Amino acid sequence: MMFRKYLSHALVILSSMFVVFFALDIRNPAMAWIDNRITKTLLIIFAISTMTLAINTLKGVRRIEHRQAERFTEQQRSAKTEPSGNLRNRHSTDVPQSQSRLQVRAYR
């Protein structure tokens, strides 16, 4: 998941750079960033689709992280309300309350 997150951020940055290069090439053709019209069209389509894919991936990653955080807080609440001897509803992914959020991600 971390690879997808970092790759998505890199793709957003790179595709934004190509959109800027495309705009510069239109505004100042003497710089000749991109010479072929077909290449320009394919480049802008690639940049926009990559940016869209990366943003959607980042939304999915955030949604997953949010759900994990909600589950963890829910498990903490249920652990506080349960008597200490009752372990029937505990799952194998339960983490002791003393661990921080970063340690929880490493634990799972």
Secondary structure, 3 states (H helix, E strand, C coil): CHHHHHHHHHHHHHHHHHHHHHHHHHHCHHHCCCCCHHHHHHHHHHHHHHHHHHHHHHHHHHHHHHHHHHHHHHHHHHHHHCCCCCCCCCCCCCCCCCCCHHHHHHHC
